Amino acid sequence: MQSRYSKRAITYIVLGLGIGFWALLIQFGVVPPPASPIALAANTERPLLSQAELTDVIAAIEDGFPDPHDKVELSEAEWKERLNPQEYYVLREHGTDRAFSGDLSKNDGVYVCAGCNSLLFDSNTKFDSGTGWPSFYAPVSEDHIGTSRDTKFGMVRTEVHCARCGGHLGHVFPDGPRPTGLRYCINFACLKFIPRDQLPDAAASQLAESAD
């Protein structure tokens, strides 16, 4: 009888340690939180934009990147019309892409919000974190992103969102490279990549000014 209870106790201890280790992996962005079956079904690999998609984004910023203080507020129905299912899941429902489910190459250019085309990150700050998600050590400007306290899944993390539309981007962790020591762990679905040599003149000028 005592042996049976001892084995049960050991099983519970091992199970508890396993759950604790899994929680730590989520905490530091190594694995994503659990997703619903619907989200997993919708979560297909996200490549670079098609030429048609890229043309649309470039047209949207022809006169420059939008002001992050010019807030975008839409109804849920309007967001569902604007975004594809995976973009909606990540940006509006605070979902998480599967690791390695999109393009991780470091191409020369910038990343804008998939929800509102606000400028978010420059490829110059992108690095390979080994986590399977796009990682940056800094945004283009602190004005373009916002942060909030995330206490889901029994842990405390710092969530990152688009300052213009409020869309969920990912989380920021204090384990990145120099010069900031930060790692912005960002979902694939919330980003749209624009090659630097295809930026309209007005947008390119804005980007140069933000770098000064």
Secondary structure, DSSP 8 states (H G I E B T S, - for coil): -HHHHHHHHHHHHHHHHHHHHHHHHHHTTSS-----HHHHHH---B-S--HHHHHHHHHHTTT----TTS-----HHHHHHHS-HHHHHHHTT-----TT-B-----SEEEEETTT--EEEEGGGEE--SSSS-EESS-S-GGGEEEEEE-GGGS-EEEEEETTT--EEEEEES---TTT--EEEE-STTEEEEEGGGS-HHHHHHHHHHH-
